[in-house]
Amino acid sequence: MKNRLIQVLALYLCWIAALLADPAPSLLPEGFVDVQQIIPTLQVDPRYYGSHNFVGERIDGYLAPRVILTRPAAEALQRVQQELAPFGLGLKLFDGYRPQRAVAHFVRWAQNLDDQRMKAEFYPDVDKRDLFKDGYIAEKSGHSRGSTVDLTLVALDAGKPVAEFDMGTGFDWFSPQSWPDSPAMTPSQRAHRLLLRLVMEKYGFKPYAQEWWHFTLANEPFPDTYFDFPVQ
């Protein structure tokens, strides 16, 4: 009886270890994938899982440092990565699929005018009360449909990232300077933005006129559905 109990306990511990090693893969809806399972060489910096973002804290719905996308978007991104690799370049993702509850978190934050802790880094020239009017915050996001990405270019050395390209502003910088064609950028910064846009467009992504980092798959599989399952 004692040996049998030990065997059952050992099996239970193995099962728990397996779950921790591969967190909740079965919870992804059909048609969604972990991007790094499709593109192992991809760099990810999931900003909304941590506190380095314009809110200054982890965002609702981000329970693990993963980037999720629809399979067609991930496979298109894989072709972008393959195009860049021979030139010693690659992609870094900041965000992909975004739960609707995360968008609601952004809305609550934008309505709280007393919370200005990240203003200096992300919106120094914008009055927080204007974030809705100026289109920086909205009650729905294309990210929640699962085929939109926020990303940048990185230089690689032996497959390892050594530097992000100078794009003139950081990710989620609320300013007209973040517009892809902003005349405030230097020629090299504008060239970097153009390179990113051209390679993304080549593989089926549409740019966004107000954010150099934001692209949506043109033939997205869920164009009218806003999902709310957590990233975990």
NORZIRA-V306177 format. One record per pair of residues at least 24 apart in sequence whose C-alpha atoms are under 8 Angstrom apart, sorted by the first residue. I is the first residue (numbers start at 0). J is the second residue. Records with the same first field share a line. If there is no record, write none. Layout:
BEGIN
I=J / J
END
This chain:
BEGIN
22=231
23=231
27=228
30=69 / 70
31=67 / 68 / 69 / 70 / 145
32=67 / 68 / 69 / 70 / 73
33=65 / 66 / 67 / 68
34=65 / 66 / 67 / 68 / 73
35=66
37=73 / 74 / 77
38=73 / 77
40=158
41=80 / 89 / 90 / 91 / 92
42=89 / 90 / 91 / 92 / 160
43=91 / 92 / 93
44=91 / 92 / 93 / 94
45=92 / 93 / 94
46=93 / 94
47=94
52=117 / 121 / 171
53=117 / 118 / 120 / 121 / 122 / 171
54=105 / 108 / 116 / 117
55=116 / 117
58=101 / 104
59=100 / 101 / 104
60=97 / 98 / 100 / 101 / 227 / 228 / 229 / 230
61=101 / 229 / 230 / 231
62=229 / 230 / 231
63=230 / 231
64=231
65=230 / 231
66=92 / 94 / 95 / 96 / 230
67=95 / 96 / 145 / 230
68=95 / 96 / 145 / 146 / 147
69=96 / 145 / 146 / 220
71=146 / 219 / 220
72=146 / 147 / 216 / 219
75=202 / 203
76=199 / 202
78=202
79=198 / 199 / 202
82=198
87=154 / 155 / 156 / 158
88=152 / 153 / 154 / 155
89=152 / 153 / 154 / 155 / 160
90=150 / 151 / 152 / 153
91=150 / 151 / 152 / 153
92=148 / 149 / 150 / 151
93=148 / 149 / 150 / 170
94=148 / 149 / 150
95=142 / 145 / 146 / 147 / 148 / 149
96=142 / 143 / 144 / 145 / 146 / 147 / 148
97=140 / 142 / 143 / 144 / 145 / 227 / 230
98=142 / 143 / 225 / 226 / 227 / 228 / 229 / 230
99=139 / 140 / 143 / 225 / 226 / 227
100=227
102=137 / 138 / 139 / 140
103=138
105=136
106=136 / 137 / 138
109=136
120=172
121=171 / 172 / 173
122=172 / 173 / 174
124=174
125=173 / 174
135=173
141=215 / 225
143=224 / 225 / 226 / 227
144=221 / 222 / 223 / 224 / 225 / 226
145=221 / 226
146=215 / 216 / 219 / 220
147=213 / 214 / 215 / 216
148=212 / 213 / 214 / 215
149=212 / 213 / 214
150=212 / 213
151=195 / 212
152=195
164=191
165=191
166=191 / 192
170=212
171=210
175=209
177=209 / 210 / 211
178=208 / 209 / 210 / 211
179=208 / 209 / 210 / 211
END
